[in-house]
Amino acid sequence: MKRAKKEMLAKAGWKTGTVAEFLHLTPEEELYVELKASLSQQVKRRREESHLTQEELARILKSSQSRIAKMERGDPSVSIDLLIKSLLALGTTRREIAKAIA
């Protein structure tokens, strides 16, 4: 957020901070959330690059379209394991996965 906007909000009585501060996350929890978000974004990007619909990817993974939607939006019920398996099914290399989480 730009400094001018922060100052304007502060003058209006608002407090600004990070998501981690708001949710009282430990540094490890913050990194975990960022990791899952990055993998979720990568699944969506790879699916779109492959010109697949969520339904088509679901068939490949023997899952459901709604589960793919949850994966792509970073739903907490989706495991990192499932995100990585999905990326591998989409042809993502280990190096590309490592880059996504780095």
TACOR-V64656 format. One record per residue. N is the residue number from 1. RES is the residue in one letter. PSI is psi in whole degrees, -180 to 180 (999 if undefined). NEAR is the number of other C-alpha atoms within 8 Angstrom. Layout:
N_RES_PSI_NEAR, N_RES_PSI_NEAR
//
This chain:
1_M_140_4, 2_K_149_5, 3_R_-42_6, 4_A_-40_6, 5_K_-41_8, 6_K_-44_10, 7_E_-41_8, 8_M_-44_8, 9_L_-40_11, 10_A_-41_10, 11_K_-30_7, 12_A_0_6, 13_G_5_6, 14_W_151_7, 15_K_143_6, 16_T_156_7, 17_G_-172_6, 18_T_166_6, 19_V_-41_6, 20_A_-40_9, 21_E_-43_8, 22_F_-42_8, 23_L_-1_6, 24_H_48_6, 25_L_143_10, 26_T_164_7, 27_P_-36_6, 28_E_-42_7, 29_E_-39_8, 30_E_-44_10, 31_L_-39_8, 32_Y_-45_8, 33_V_-44_8, 34_E_-38_8, 35_L_-48_9, 36_K_-40_10, 37_A_-42_9, 38_S_-43_10, 39_L_-39_14, 40_S_-45_13, 41_Q_-38_10, 42_Q_-39_10, 43_V_-47_13, 44_K_-45_9, 45_R_-46_8, 46_R_-39_11, 47_R_-46_13, 48_E_-40_9, 49_E_-31_7, 50_S_1_7, 51_H_42_6, 52_L_145_10, 53_T_168_8, 54_Q_-37_10, 55_E_-41_10, 56_E_-43_8, 57_L_-39_12, 58_A_-41_13, 59_R_-42_9, 60_I_-41_8, 61_L_-1_8, 62_K_51_6, 63_S_-159_9, 64_S_158_9, 65_Q_-39_10, 66_S_-32_6, 67_R_-39_9, 68_I_-42_13, 69_A_-42_9, 70_K_-41_10, 71_M_-45_12, 72_E_-25_11, 73_R_5_8, 74_G_33_10, 75_D_136_8, 76_P_-18_5, 77_S_-10_4, 78_V_129_10, 79_S_157_7, 80_I_-35_8, 81_D_-47_6, 82_L_-39_8, 83_L_-44_13, 84_I_-42_10, 85_K_-39_8, 86_S_-43_10, 87_L_-42_13, 88_L_-39_9, 89_A_-27_9, 90_L_3_9, 91_G_13_6, 92_T_135_10, 93_T_164_7, 94_R_-40_6, 95_R_-41_6, 96_E_-38_8, 97_I_-43_12, 98_A_-40_8, 99_K_-38_7, 100_A_-33_9, 101_I_-6_8, 102_A_999_4
//
